[in-house]
Amino acid sequence: MRAMNRNLILNIIRSQGPLSRTQLTELSGLSVGAVSQIVNELLTTGWVYEVGESDYTGGRRQVMLRLNPTAGYVVGLKLMENRVVGAICDLETTVLNYVEHPLTGVHTPDAIAETLAQIVIQALYDTGITREKVRGVGIGLAGVINGETGIVHYSPFFHWQHIPLADRVSRYLGLPVYLDNDVNTLTITEQLFGSGRDVANFAVMTIGRGVGLGVVINHAIYRGHKGGVGELGHVTVVPDGPLCDCGKRGCLEALAADPAIFRTVQGKLALGAPPTLEAIAQAAEQGNKTAHEALARSGYYLGLGLAIVVNLFCPDLIIISGEGVSAGAHRLNPMLNTLRQHTFNGLLDGVEILVKATDDRAWARGAASLVVGKLFESPLVSSQSSVSTQ
Ligand SMILES: [Zn+2]
């Protein structure tokens, strides 16, 4: 109970601070004495610190409390099929060091786990942060991932099944390691630090190498059974359509993700090698019909997928994210038009749609925010885990 109350106070300070003790009492519903005791403990252990004083409002001036962003550090890694990107962050997920690492050699779970651990050790060393100050490592990757157990149930890139990857990396590092679907990590970032703050129901659709979906229902990530949620990319949009990486035919991803666009323009458009979305978007902008049609076709199918999301969940907010957003209006306008045409009457009214480009750094930061989420949601922030002062 004590740990839970302490965590409640810490979370309120993290999400709404700086706050006075009086405000904390009002927001937490705890007694003045309990708040005072917890705050003293958090000050002693270095989790929070006192800043200035609130504006003079006629009453007594009050000392404000703020989360100490360097009370610990978190590490985020995004594991992709041929490389890893990582970020060392403080507790507000300010990126202190960003690293990229190609993945060569064997892709067995053990080899990858060891590589990930080495990347973390090197990055911490380069940042000058000792392991004792690290609260945890978050890893985001595509596939069916159980965020509770840290097990990769299915990885489309490595063809792994039921691999306890979090445990293996943790064994190499001697640090807590958390795992989640990469789109979920991005969704958690939006929830903790981005546009999803204080939004009860929202969805994040990512467009890039694949098409993903993160869903927040009633302020919590919806994880379904074993974490297998949000495989929007593998919804069938054309029965017997083109073959998808997953082995099935006609998946949204096979028709609308970035590789589908590259396949459509291949041989018809003179582009640099490797071709980039930006180059295709530029060609479309200059009136090239092939480029425009390839982007519009992708947008059309994405719109069908998005309409499914709205018809099923009707969230308050949808964030369209991922690298594929950089293709711009030639892809996104057809997407939004199709969305409007295929959404059930009136459901789209009042649904806010935000488009947000994402780069590798944002994915790495997302994985780091996975740890922040765990840290402040669980009652494990105990008085024992005080801030080391070395
Ligand atoms: Zn598929």
Residues whose N, C-alpha, C, O or C-beta is under 5 A from the ligand:
A	BS01	ZN	G233 H234 C244 C246 K248 C251
